[in-house]
Amino acid sequence: MTDAAANRRFGVLLNTPLGPLGADSTQAGITALRWGAGGLTDGPMARTLTSELAEYFAGSTAGFTVPIVPTGRPFQRAFLQALMAIPYGETRTYGDLARQLGVSAQAVGQACGANPIPIVIPCHRVLGASSLGGYSGPRGVEDKIALLKLEGAAGLLI
């Protein structure tokens, strides 16, 4: 069995520097990006997401066009829209987003941790006022740093 065939069998779309990524979807779009395996294994949406993630990790793209279907309450959906508005290579603080959305920085931190589609919806671009904050990747903050370095935002970390 080829590596690609084995990956499809186990629901891994792409092996990345952060480890394998899988996804879940509906016919309308991606509902989750998972560290490890997911349910989306083949078809046009899987091919688009795999291609766009590969380009992202190669440093040759700044955005995603694959359709996404984030779910949640109105605040969560508004929060995810605010995350998607943060440009590639830039960051915001939890406080910045809290002021923008009229909620506490703690609520923003909790919403970041609940982001169902990390990387595509860039919660890694949100930092604490005096720390990096957390991250949902398998290695936590190390993965956040790796993504920020990939985007050229590492200067903000020094």
C-alpha positions in Angstrom: 0.0 0.0 0.0 1.4 3.4 -0.9 1.8 6.2 1.7 -1.0 8.1 0.0 -3.3 5.1 0.0 -2.5 4.4 3.7 -3.2 8.0 4.6 -6.6 7.9 2.9 -7.5 4.7 4.7 -6.8 6.3 8.0 -8.2 9.7 7.2 -5.0 11.7 7.1 -5.0 14.3 4.4 -1.5 15.5 4.8 1.6 14.9 6.8 2.9 18.3 7.9 5.8 19.6 10.0 3.3 19.7 12.8 2.3 16.1 12.2 -0.6 14.5 10.3 -3.7 16.5 9.6 -7.2 15.2 8.9 -10.5 16.9 8.3 -14.2 16.4 8.7 -16.8 17.9 6.3 -20.3 18.2 5.0 -21.2 18.7 1.4 -21.1 22.4 2.1 -17.5 22.6 3.4 -14.9 21.7 6.0 -16.3 21.5 9.5 -13.1 20.5 11.4 -9.4 20.3 10.8 -7.9 17.7 13.1 -4.5 16.9 14.5 -4.3 13.3 13.3 -7.1 11.6 11.3 -10.5 12.8 10.2 -13.4 11.5 8.2 -12.7 13.4 4.9 -10.6 11.1 2.8 -11.2 11.7 -0.9 -13.1 13.9 -3.4 -12.7 17.4 -4.7 -12.9 19.1 -1.3 -10.2 16.8 0.1 -8.0 17.5 -2.8 -8.5 21.3 -2.5 -7.8 21.3 1.2 -4.8 19.0 0.8 -3.3 21.2 -2.0 -3.9 24.4 -0.1 -2.4 23.0 3.2 0.6 21.8 1.2 1.1 25.2 -0.3 0.7 26.9 3.1 3.3 24.7 4.7 5.6 25.2 1.7 5.3 29.0 2.4 3.8 29.6 -1.1 0.3 30.7 -0.2 -1.3 33.2 2.2 -4.9 32.0 2.1 -7.4 29.3 1.7 -10.3 29.1 -0.7 -11.7 25.7 0.4 -15.3 26.2 1.7 -15.6 26.1 5.5 -18.7 25.6 7.6 -17.9 26.8 11.1 -20.6 26.1 13.6 -21.5 27.5 17.0 -23.3 30.3 18.7 -23.4 33.8 17.3 -20.4 34.9 19.3 -18.3 31.9 18.2 -19.2 32.6 14.5 -18.4 36.3 14.9 -15.2 35.4 16.6 -14.1 33.0 13.8 -14.9 35.8 11.3 -12.6 38.1 13.3 -9.8 35.6 13.2 -10.1 35.1 9.4 -9.7 38.9 9.1 -6.3 38.8 10.6 -3.9 39.1 7.7 -1.2 36.4 7.0 1.9 37.2 8.9 0.2 39.6 11.3 -1.0 39.0 14.9 -3.5 40.5 17.3 -3.8 40.2 21.0 -6.6 38.6 23.0 -7.3 42.1 24.2 -7.5 43.5 20.7 -10.2 40.9 19.8 -11.9 41.3 23.1 -12.4 45.1 22.5 -13.5 44.5 18.9 -16.1 41.9 19.9 -17.1 43.5 23.2 -16.2 40.5 25.4 -13.5 39.6 27.9 -10.0 38.5 26.8 -10.7 35.2 28.7 -13.7 34.6 26.4 -11.4 35.2 23.4 -8.9 32.7 24.8 -11.6 30.1 25.3 -12.9 30.7 21.8 -9.4 30.3 20.3 -9.1 26.9 22.1 -12.5 25.9 20.7 -11.6 26.8 17.1 -12.7 23.8 15.1 -10.7 24.6 12.0 -7.2 25.7 13.1 -4.6 26.9 10.6 -7.4 27.6 8.0 -9.1 29.8 10.7 -5.8 31.3 12.1 -6.1 31.2 15.9 -2.3 30.9 16.0 -2.2 34.6 15.1 -3.7 35.6 18.5 -1.2 36.4 21.3 -1.4 37.4 24.9 -0.3 40.9 25.8 2.8 39.6 27.5 3.0 36.0 26.4 2.2 33.8 23.4 -0.9 32.3 25.0 -1.8 28.7 24.2 -2.4 26.6 21.1 -4.3 23.4 20.3 -1.6 21.8 18.2 -0.1 18.5 19.5 3.0 20.4 20.8 1.1 23.4 22.0 2.9 26.7 21.9 5.8 25.2 19.9 3.3 24.6 17.0 2.0 28.2 17.3 5.6 29.5 17.1 6.3 27.2 14.0 3.2 28.6 12.2 4.1 32.2 13.1 7.7 31.6 11.8 6.3 30.1 8.6 4.2 33.3 8.1 7.1 35.6 8.8 5.7 36.8 12.0 8.5 35.5 14.1 10.0 38.9 14.6 7.1 39.6 16.9 8.3 36.8 19.2 11.8 38.3 19.9 
